């Protein structure tokens, strides 16, 4: 039996609905639709024999994880390294505002976020390193079975790049990660294998069609 990581992005928040930067220092809550998304995932996967449930310490991730943990004997393990990228001075702003107020930094970041951070923020390389550290801890603690990891958009995409051999500087352009989507990576003898990327089949048509997610 191999390890399967289910990388779940949290449900909808006001920030995701409004399409603003929302990073690791912005602890916004799930919307009512976001809670419904979390419950939908939990219900679809309730018969999965979860070995552990991990989450970022941000409330939107914790509440999403608790919906699934409710069906298990496991408490949610909070790991600070699962938090979202630090967007620094851009947090809470739209891309249009950032481009206007922090134009040079924004141009550098959009060209290569691997080594160029948002103003006063975090590079994608630093993000990927700490996310990979979480995976190493999980594989040591739980080498086999299904593990749920609830995290965030940039964090999950940077991790997928790192695990699958994609330039982390392309994380924004290589993997989708809408709210409440799950990507499943299996760790076999030849290394990580993506079984599913950004799946939302657990959501009904209305939830999948919500704008700004």
ABEGO torsion letter per residue (X at the ends): XBBBBBBBBBBBBAAAAAGBBBBAABBBBBBAAAAAAAAAAAAAAAABBBABBBBBABAAAAAAAAAAAAABABBBBBBAAABBBBAEAABGBBAAAAAAABAAAAAAAAABAAABBBBGBBBAAAAAAAAAAAAAAAAAABABEBBBBBBBAAAAAAAAAAAAGBBAAAAAAABBBBBGBBBBBBBBAAEBBBABBGBAAABBAAAAABBGX
